[in-house]
Amino acid sequence: MRKGRQTVIFENAPSIFETASTVGKKEGEGPLSAKFDTVLDDDYYGEDSWEKAESKLQKKTAEKLMEKAKITEQAVDLILAGDLLNQCVGTHYAVRDFDIPFLGLYGACSTMAESMMIASMLISGGMANNAICVTSSHFCSAEKQYRFPLEYGGQRTPTAQWTVTGSGAAFIKNEGNGPYVLGATVGKVIDMGINDVSNMGAAMAPAAHDTLSALFSETGTKPEDYDLILTGDLGHVGSDILCHMLDKDGYNIYPKHNDCGKMIFDAKKQDVHAGGSGCGCCGSVFCGHIFKELKNGNIKRMIVAATGALMNPTSLLQGESIPAIAHALIISTDIENFLR
Amino acid sequence: MRKGRQTVIFENAPSIFETASTVGKKEGEGPLSAKFDTVLDDDYYGEDSWEKAESKLQKKTAEKLMEKAKITEQAVDLILAGDLLNQCVGTHYAVRDFDIPFLGLYGACSTMAESMMIASMLISGGMANNAICVTSSHFCSAEKQYRFPLEYGGQRTPTAQWTVTGSGAAFIKNEGNGPYVLGATVGKVIDMGINDVSNMGAAMAPAAHDTLSALFSETGTKPEDYDLILTGDLGHVGSDILCHMLDKDGYNIYPKHNDCGKMIFDAKKQDVHAGGSGCGCCGSVFCGHIFKELKNGNIKRMIVAATGALMNPTSLLQGESIPAIAHALIISTDIENFLR
């Protein structure tokens, strides 16, 4: 059922059946260390390039998910995936060995939310019984592609974020015991003119603001209705901007907000400046940590809004700014009517 | 209703309400010249880079679509789009000024079919009332990104294809007078080990074979049931391979098959070797030419299967082969039960 311009409330709320996560060495030394299924001790993952390592990260995480969910490829109706590498090759080399119908997405760091949102829509609409959603990012492949070669040893500015080496995968079904995806708010592309690739939090915060404002107003809910309002990878700078922007609109999310990019690293001890970023940031934190919190009842009702910065290095060199997007899901441990 | 592993048949078949198309100068000199809404006389489109020109191509085509369909942005529920540029920036800079919820896709040259397929699924499932699907490609931005700078003047091999400068856009609705999207077959990523970026037809043909085989067997239909079996951009080499592969399986598509990459250029006169390619190839040919043929009754029932090659230049330099995908739609001027 559509509710307003951007939000869909599901008549048959799909259930997140199982998740899996893999992270790199540095992420494994952070505060959420114990939450991930696999922590790599070698960020090359036994491969001879960062790109191949990222692809393996995504493939192994999807395989881990199928193992944990006790399902075969043949039992999976769809796989929805994407990543940050040019032409999403992390994903394509990961899924080519899977005998599963595939839908390729590009939402930059919003991909975990975009894939779970589209999967929920397709499942709720009867187009599939279930789907795997998976995404990844890799610090080394991202630095190489977007900024400087690692060997250059470039100095990072205080607003810069650290791309998470990690992958998250979720298996969503048309039946199950929850947590349930009750609804979703589709984002619009928002560009406020930020052009500093070392301050993507600032570029993405207005997109998160736009989507969360739409979610609150279209569903008639308030920040107090949720145990957690989680953003994907705004980091410390972008999170402050988002909370401030929403506060000016009368939505005080300060007590309920957290951000995967703030949670995955200890910013002071781990020298990551403004926090984590990348498709794998929301992917691994949601699939590694948050899913467990939902399962054990510590979180009952939440929003996850993953944000993506939609530029490339060439477009910035040509004087363009950074467009961004945020997609949001409303997740609850109970099938509830509070959104109707 | 799911039918087999990859195919969905729509209970409420969405209607393709209107289309729009734009092409470059060379495409405007080809056999389909009169079919397109706009033919550019300057492939820079008044911009100062090929990438900005491509973005404008997509934006102007979507605007033309809204003008032809007599709708405002506010009346559009979703826009689904993607392109070949790194991080799909052609799309993002095109849609950032639209006040329309956005879903970003990456399917390489299969994007026109992928976007129309997902839009049809979301509309048929009640998640949206309508959607715009749009994609683009640009010869100059693609050559620069995937192969050689134009200034280098590299010699092209006989199997090489010519990326179409063009854009296609379609407006799909939950009601209308057709043509209707009766069903769709979701592709799998297929990699047969081809690693020659100048022979993408050969890399993509096995993906088209896989999807069309699934479509025929899961729907119980035969090539004879269709007036046209259209592929996206296999070109002359890939088309021959596809027809041969299907023939060996007992599906003789020779009399019914055509390919947008063969149709858009006069291969002999226009020096395009194996034919056209790119997201804009299927986009502009379907939205410019084929939609008119459906509307005037020259085609009553058809398949469109757009193919995409899912590599990037870095992955090929690292010794990888070219994975590919094809997504197929079954389109008819009547709501029919022949698929039930």
Interface residues (C-beta under 8 A of the other chain):
Chain A: M1 R2 R5 Q6 V8 D48 S49 E51 K52 Q74 D77 L78 G82 L84 L85 N86 Q87 C88 V89 H92 Y93 V95 R96 F98 D99 I100 P101 F102 L103 G104 L105 Y106 G107 A108 E114 I118 M121 L122 S124 G125 G126 M127 A128 N129 V186 G187 K188 V189 I190 D191 L310 M311 N312 P313 T314 S315 Q318 E320 P323 I325
Chain B: M1 R2 R5 Q6 V8 D48 S49 E51 K52 Q74 D77 L78 G82 L84 L85 N86 Q87 C88 V89 H92 Y93 V95 R96 F98 D99 I100 P101 F102 L103 G104 L105 Y106 G107 A108 E114 I118 M121 L122 S124 G125 G126 M127 A128 N129 V186 G187 K188 V189 I190 D191 L310 M311 N312 P313 T314 S315 Q318 E320 P323 I325
